[in-house]
Amino acid sequence: MRRADVRLVPTDAHGQMDPQALAEMIGADRANGRSAIAVCATAGTTGAGLVDPLNAIADVCAKQGVWLHVDAAFGGFAVLCDEGRQLLQGLERADSVAVDAHKMLFQPYEAGCIVVRDVRNLVAAFSESPDYLHDTQSINELNVNFFERGLQLTRTCRALKVWVSVHSFGLGSFRSAIAKAFELARYAEECIEASPVLEVISRPSLGILVFGVSPILATADCKDPQTQPLDPNEQISKTAIDDLNMRLLGRLNDSGLAYLSSVTIRGRRGIRMCTVNHKACRDDVRGIIDTLSLYAAESELISTSPASP
């Protein structure tokens, strides 16, 4: 598929796909003699855990007769817990869903999967019958040849580790671990809001939140806003704050305390924390936020800002 054949749908202020814009784009394409093959929605962006409005997008696809695929590689298994199921409403209306058990199901790598509403679509797309495979043709639906449902002919049994995990620990353990990840992300948000120099850039979603040094809080650290109103000209520049966030992130990762990553959200380069780890606890979260707050307070940029005494 050529890049020119891929259309990017605008997002709203929250970074989620705009269903109205989607409908207008499909209509405009058809008016110009082009037909949409599929709409690809997202159930948990890797950067911030954002979930597109799946029900609204499904309504557009149903009305327009377009295949709906949902990339739920990161967030799909969140449906195992009540909060995740609520967040992913509409996922069940997709024609196909991609999930990855090595993410929110805590499995080793090589555990990706695609689920389709009608398996006949996979067989129609991938099945071949050269002479050397005639004897392997499926006799009934219970005799599954996976080469008829994907690109690979010979493959390892990647599903075995998922089967063993579920049978060993039970789905209840995975539900609890996912729910705990969500709770830890909310706790991280509380810690960040209590920090004198940090602020949340993207609120918790599916166990991910993005944060960084606040230009206003950093400048106001030594000011009383009631007696010394903030001057917008005194705020630290966005570029300087982005650079500072990356330096704080590098220092944290080098310390060995934790490993976080970075992501750009609405033009701001922030620090990405993912709490989807069955061993993580509140002390881990508190330690990370406290350490980053300390690093920020020690930075030359903040200590020499115009608001400092």
NURO-949679 format. One record per residue (C-alpha): residue number from 1; residue in one letter; x, y, z. Coordinates in steps of 0.001 Angstrom, whole numbers, m for minus. Each point is the difference from the previous one (the first is absolute). Layout:
// residues N
- num  residu  east  north  up
- NUM  A  X  Y  Z
...
This chain:
// residues 309
- num  residu  east  north  up
- 1  M  0  0  0
- 2  R  1449  3327  m1047
- 3  R  368  2838  2494
- 4  A  m2200  2140  m2233
- 5  D  m2834  m2485  570
- 6  V  51  527  3773
- 7  R  m2140  2829  1358
- 8  L  699  1446  3446
- 9  V  m3174  981  1847
- 10  P  166  3174  2131
- 11  T  m145  m350  3760
- 12  D  m1785  2095  2596
- 13  A  1512  1998  2853
- 14  H  459  m3245  1963
- 15  G  1949  m1731  m2764
- 16  Q  m2853  m2337  m972
- 17  M  m1331  m606  m3501
- 18  D  m2737  2422  m1026
- 19  P  m2994  m2097  m1238
- 20  Q  m1570  2970  m1790
- 21  A  3201  682  m1908
- 22  L  204  m3711  m825
- 23  A  m3506  m17  m1497
- 24  E  731  3105  m2053
- 25  M  3259  m1458  m1333
- 26  I  m1682  m3254  m1068
- 27  G  m2726  1973  m1748
- 28  A  2494  2289  m1733
- 29  D  2077  m2946  m1189
- 30  R  m3052  m1720  m1464
- 31  A  m1003  3197  m1763
- 32  N  3437  m70  m1632
- 33  G  m336  m3627  m1083
- 34  R  2052  m1521  2842
- 35  S  m1274  m2602  2494
- 36  A  1268  m608  3524
- 37  I  1291  m3539  535
- 38  A  m66  229  3783
- 39  V  64  2367  2933
- 40  C  2736  m644  2578
- 41  A  m965  1214  3468
- 42  T  2194  m307  3086
- 43  A  m796  m1480  3394
- 44  G  2995  1161  1996
- 45  T  2694  2027  m1735
- 46  T  3487  m1090  978
- 47  G  1001  3558  871
- 48  A  m2801  1003  2354
- 49  G  m2496  m2878  163
- 50  L  m2658  2069  m1785
- 51  V  m3142  m1770  m1236
- 52  D  m1943  1205  m3028
- 53  P  m3814  365  342
- 54  L  m593  m3534  m1251
- 55  N  m3813  14  46
- 56  A  m216  3246  m1961
- 57  I  2555  m1265  m2533
- 58  A  m1868  m3304  m279
- 59  D  m3190  1954  m767
- 60  V  1767  1786  m2877
- 61  C  1419  m3252  m1374
- 62  A  m3358  m1779  227
- 63  K  m1759  2834  m1807
- 64  Q  2677  220  m2698
- 65  G  490  m3764  m350
- 66  V  3716  164  812
- 67  W  2053  m2650  1813
- 68  L  958  1073  3531
- 69  H  3353  m1170  1299
- 70  V  1066  890  3536
- 71  D  3650  52  1014
- 72  A  m325  m1216  3583
- 73  A  3548  m1353  168
- 74  F  670  1894  3201
- 75  G  m3406  291  1642
- 76  G  m2093  m2892  m1274
- 77  F  405  m2303  3003
- 78  A  m1203  2785  2289
- 79  V  m3495  m1354  m665
- 80  L  782  m2635  2639
- 81  C  m669  2551  2764
- 82  D  m3105  2139  508
- 83  E  1752  3348  m474
- 84  G  1661  m1102  m3208
- 85  R  m3213  m1454  m1375
- 86  Q  m1723  3324  592
- 87  L  2817  1916  m1668
- 88  L  m7  m2255  m3063
- 89  Q  m3729  27  m683
- 90  G  m606  m534  m3693
- 91  L  2993  m2301  m488
- 92  E  m2434  m2893  m417
- 93  R  m1428  1679  m3126
- 94  A  3241  m210  m1975
- 95  D  423  m2291  m3002
- 96  S  3561  m746  1097
- 97  V  2074  720  3094
- 98  A  3756  m247  514
- 99  V  1177  m862  3523
- 100  D  3415  m736  1472
- 101  A  232  m2192  3080
- 102  H  3562  1114  794
- 103  K  m1374  3365  1083
- 104  M  m2986  28  2330
- 105  L  m78  m3788  416
- 106  F  3622  m26  1267
- 107  Q  1250  m2669  m2438
- 108  P  3451  m396  m1596
- 109  Y  497  1401  m3498
- 110  E  m1513  m1602  m3110
- 111  A  m3611  m79  1163
- 112  G  m1808  2178  m2521
- 113  C  m3425  m994  m1221
- 114  I  m2743  1177  m2316
- 115  V  m3644  m804  704
- 116  V  m2557  201  m2801
- 117  R  m3774  m62  154
- 118  D  m265  m2453  m2907
- 119  V  2865  m2479  m344
- 120  R  m949  m595  m3627
- 121  N  1584  3345  m809
- 122  L  3377  m1291  1174
- 123  V  m342  m3217  m1977
- 124  A  m992  1907  m3138
- 125  A  3037  2270  380
- 126  F  2725  m2481  935
- 127  S  m981  m3555  m959
- 128  E  2014  m1722  m2743
- 129  S  m140  m3573  m1270
- 130  P  3184  m1023  m1839
- 131  D  516  m3718  m676
- 132  Y  2106  m568  3112
- 133  L  m2776  1322  2248
- 134  H  m2971  m1875  m1453
- 135  D  67  m2574  2793
- 136  T  m141  2679  2677
- 137  Q  m3303  1546  m1047
- 138  S  m2307  545  2967
- 139  I  m2595  m2736  376
- 140  N  m2188  2011  2358
- 141  E  76  3184  2073
- 142  L  1693  m1786  2909
- 143  N  2978  m991  m2158
- 144  V  1717  3382  m389
- 145  N  2974  604  m2262
- 146  F  1373  3352  1043
- 147  F  1847  481  m3280
- 148  E  m3473  562  m1482
- 149  R  m502  2966  2326
- 150  G  3273  1903  m309
- 151  L  3173  504  m2020
- 152  Q  2206  m2616  1659
- 153  L  m59  m3646  m934
- 154  T  2237  m1449  2724
- 155  R  m136  1652  3419
- 156  T  618  m608  3685
- 157  C  m2883  m439  2418
- 158  R  27  3557  1334
- 159  A  m3365  m470  1686
- 160  L  1382  m2649  2359
- 161  K  1498  2498  2468
- 162  V  m3304  1878  201
- 163  W  m1898  m3245  581
- 164  V  2455  m1117  2709
- 165  S  m111  3407  1730
- 166  V  m3795  141  107
- 167  H  m280  m3580  1242
- 168  S  2749  508  2599
- 169  F  m1087  3335  1481
- 170  G  m3645  292  m1049
- 171  L  m1572  2989  m1737
- 172  G  m728  1550  3401
- 173  S  3702  646  527
- 174  F  257  1841  m3310
- 175  R  m3128  2033  758
- 176  S  1489  1073  3313
- 177  A  3362  885  m1551
- 178  I  m1629  2154  m2692
- 179  A  m2249  1767  2525
- 180  K  3041  619  2206
- 181  A  1859  1583  m2943
- 182  F  m2880  2429  m498
- 183  E  m42  878  3693
- 184  L  3756  620  58
- 185  A  m271  2386  m2952
- 186  R  m2662  1998  1865
- 187  Y  2230  40  3076
- 188  A  2876  1281  m2137
- 189  E  m2258  2830  m1150
- 190  E  m703  911  3645
- 191  C  3734  40  767
- 192  I  732  2191  m3015
- 193  E  m2751  2465  911
- 194  A  1530  282  3486
- 195  S  3465  691  m1423
- 196  P  1198  3625  102
- 197  V  1524  m153  m3490
- 198  L  m1750  m2767  m1989
- 199  E  m3306  m66  m1849
- 200  V  m2075  m2555  m1894
- 201  I  63  380  m3789
- 202  S  m2289  m2930  m848
- 203  R  m2218  m1534  2672
- 204  P  151  m3731  840
- 205  S  m1496  m2317  m2585
- 206  L  512  m3764  m45
- 207  G  2834  285  2516
- 208  I  1935  2702  m1869
- 209  L  418  3667  848
- 210  V  2269  2727  m1349
- 211  F  1422  2804  2110
- 212  G  2866  2428  262
- 213  V  1327  3177  1544
- 214  S  m2587  2773  79
- 215  P  1207  3360  m1354
- 216  I  m2454  1785  2289
- 217  L  655  m2067  3117
- 218  A  3735  163  m523
- 219  T  m105  3766  m337
- 220  A  m2450  382  2866
- 221  D  1957  m2219  2360
- 222  C  1311  2963  1960
- 223  K  m2929  2350  m550
- 224  D  m3255  537  1807
- 225  P  m2499  366  m2880
- 226  Q  m2280  2123  2201
- 227  T  2633  2647  759
- 228  Q  2289  m521  m2988
- 229  P  m2064  m731  m3131
- 230  L  1784  m2052  m2618
- 231  D  1309  1845  m3023
- 232  P  m481  m2116  m3167
- 233  N  3350  1328  m1204
- 234  E  1665  m1647  2988
- 235  Q  m1167  m3484  m923
- 236  I  2722  m2336  m1181
- 237  S  m150  m647  m3747
- 238  K  m1623  m3159  m1351
- 239  T  3225  m1103  m1672
- 240  A  1946  405  3241
- 241  I  m2629  m1994  1905
- 242  D  5  m2771  m2622
- 243  D  3795  m199  231
- 244  L  m177  m44  3784
- 245  N  m2532  m2851  m46
- 246  M  2341  m2063  m2159
- 247  R  2948  692  2306
- 248  L  m2042  m1021  3046
- 249  L  m1142  m3148  m1802
- 250  G  3567  m918  m941
- 251  R  1217  553  3538
- 252  L  m2785  m2176  1408
- 253  N  636  m2836  m2428
- 254  D  3758  161  622
- 255  S  m625  m266  3735
- 256  G  m1458  m3497  m344
- 257  L  m3001  909  2162
- 258  A  m2440  m408  m2881
- 259  Y  m217  173  m3769
- 260  L  m2447  2470  m1501
- 261  S  m302  1255  m3577
- 262  S  m993  3221  m1747
- 263  V  m2790  994  m2356
- 264  T  m1276  3160  m1680
- 265  I  m3582  925  905
- 266  R  m1620  3007  m1676
- 267  G  3398  1508  m730
- 268  R  1473  m587  3463
- 269  R  2804  m2479  624
- 270  G  m870  m1779  3218
- 271  I  1037  m2910  2183
- 272  R  m2075  m3145  m499
- 273  M  m709  m2270  2954
- 274  C  m1578  m3413  m580
- 275  T  m1154  m1793  3158
- 276  V  m965  m3242  m1766
- 277  N  2350  m2192  2008
- 278  H  m1337  m2665  2353
- 279  K  2912  612  2410
- 280  A  m425  3778  235
- 281  C  m1306  1582  3207
- 282  R  m825  3426  1437
- 283  D  3467  375  1515
- 284  D  1503  m394  m3478
- 285  V  m2258  2706  m1406
- 286  R  617  2374  2913
- 287  G  3751  m551  m221
- 288  I  81  850  m3714
- 289  I  m2064  3189  358
- 290  D  1943  1171  3063
- 291  T  3311  m643  m1738
- 292  L  m1016  1894  m3152
- 293  S  m1324  2881  2112
- 294  L  3353  147  1795
- 295  Y  1915  m88  m3291
- 296  A  m2181  2817  m1332
- 297  A  498  2106  3130
- 298  E  3770  m466  m320
- 299  S  97  1040  m3638
- 300  E  1836  3161  m934
- 301  L  m2868  1020  m2280
- 302  I  m2500  266  2837
- 303  S  2353  1316  2653
- 304  T  1093  2885  m2243
- 305  S  m3430  819  m1427
- 306  P  m1154  3638  291
- 307  A  m2393  m962  2783
- 308  S  2724  m1305  2279
- 309  P  1075  2246  2904
